Every structure is written in structure tokens, then in C-alpha cells.
């Protein structure tokens, strides 16, 4: 097994000291490397945003770790069994979904997480773009190999939807799911999920589960045309939020739903119930764009295939793919 890089080893020792100092000579002795290597490791850590204080007599101590998409930070304290056991982090990519798909085609194990600070060509559903400014959000994708029927792919996306809503609840943010899988705070979108698959017939060879959460944008960070429609956790809570612990929590909460689904333990009923409970579309009047058509009716339930069931004057219509243009409590007219 290759030995960890020196910066990883230095940070492990400093972390283990819980804020107490350690002498450079002790560090170099413990790691069995010359003091120059320790120094190089410290420089690398500082470049990555770690705050390492150095006192001429007492030695060094770790004062702060960066809230950046670094493999080391995402893995630190992560207690999942599958999701994020392998992590690949990037500064800037076109889309983490593209990278994850490429890695998956090259044999990356199930659960591999790809995260980036910034996406230059982030994608949303239905060919839309997804703004992913540097350091402002969680832009990440997971490699999954469910092997189940391609028609069931939406179930894995639903796991992430519920997982993200639960994660946000832990920081006091009440978010809801808008069909098919938007994450919203009130009327504004804070996150979304994009699943993409490579299938052989009706079996999924690879499923990439991409999710984006707006974390630290201020209003001005959003494009002018999005300002009334988008929000961030910072705007919702009035505080800058740390992204890495949120990402770890999303992985944990999502995994709790996903593992039983992947193992086909008949867990879909519970997931569907949780999803419907978190869904703000159900019970509302909706206007849905389905291809060229706009359908008006009352959203009554989500089918086991993920379809939205809409009641139109007593007749139910199942909508597999569409875009909810509007949802509200009053009949919107035609
Ligand atoms: C949507 O609501 O339309 C889906 C948005 C999904 C955005 C995420 S960000 C990480 C991953 N990479 C992408 O290009 N898109 C997804």
C-alpha cells in the first residue's frame, strides 16, 4: 500500500494533539522523515488553507482547517459504509457528473464521490445549466452500480432528495421537495439532483447521482435572472455554513435510505412515504409543462415509478417527466 503523503501524515499528528503544540523535532522523529520534509508538509498544508501556528520554543499547533473540498477533510470522521469511501476532489471541472461517469467507466468502485470547488459547465435537469460558483456550494456526484431495472433509477435520486432535506433540517432549515426532485426553501430553489445512467438493456451499468446545494451565496452572487428564484443556506440562516460537514451529513443521511434500496430489502415503501412527506407539491394545484402541453390539475400522489399523479376533473393522469411551472393552493385557471 502506498504511504500517505507527508502533509496527510503531519496533519494527522497535529489533529491528534487537539490544539496542543508539538515540536518539529518530535514530528520528524514520529514520522521518520527529515525535518525538511516536515517543513514541506507544513507548507503544503498552509497552501491548502490549514492554519498552522509556529512558536519558536513551544513548536507547532493546528489552529484551523479549511472548509474546502479536500479528500482528507471529507474522509475525516466520515462514518459511511459505501458513500464517499473513495473521494476525488477537484478545484475546477466542467461537471462532477462527467468526471464521475468517466471514473466509473474506468472501474471506480461503487460509492466513489467526486466533489469540486467550482463547475464551469454544471448541468441541471432537462438540459438546463446549473450555476456552480467557486467555493459557494456543494457540487458533487456519486458513482453507483445498482444493476436493477433502469426504470427504478429515480429511487436512488429520491434517496438523495430525502437525505438532503434531512441534513438541512439539522441546521434548522426547513426545506421541501418539489416534484420531481428540486430542493426548495419556501418558493426558492436551494438545491437539485441530476441522475444520469449508462444502461445495458434494462439493467443500469452505472448510475451517477449528482447533487448541488447552494450554501454560501449572497443575493448578489446569483445571476440577476435567478435572484427571485434561487436561495442559499447562508441567506436562509443568516450565517456562513461549513460545506464539508454538510456534505458528510448528506452522505450519511442519503446512505441510510440508499443501502436498503440497493440491497432490495423492500424499503421503497418507507422511502416513498418519507419523500411524499417532504414534498411540497402534493395536495397543490399545479401547472405542469409536459412536452408542448401544459397540464393543470391537483397533485395527489407520487407513484412507485416516481410519476406525479395529477387529478384533472376527477380523472387521474400519471406524469413521468415534466416541469412544474407553478404550484399553489388556488385553482390557477387555464
Ligand atoms: C436540477 O435541479 O436541475 C439538478 C441540478 C443538479 C446539479 C448538480 S451539481 C453536481 C452535479 N454536476 C452537475 O453538472 N450537475 C449536478
Boltz pocket constraint, residues with backbone or C-beta under 6 A from the ligand:
constraints:
  - pocket:
      binder: B
      contacts: [[A, 94], [A, 95], [A, 96], [A, 97], [A, 98], [A, 119], [A, 121], [A, 122], [A, 123], [A, 124], [A, 125], [A, 126], [A, 128], [A, 130], [A, 132], [A, 138], [A, 139], [A, 140], [A, 141], [A, 181], [A, 182], [A, 191], [A, 192], [A, 193], [A, 194], [A, 210], [A, 211], [A, 212], [A, 213]]
      max_distance: 6.0
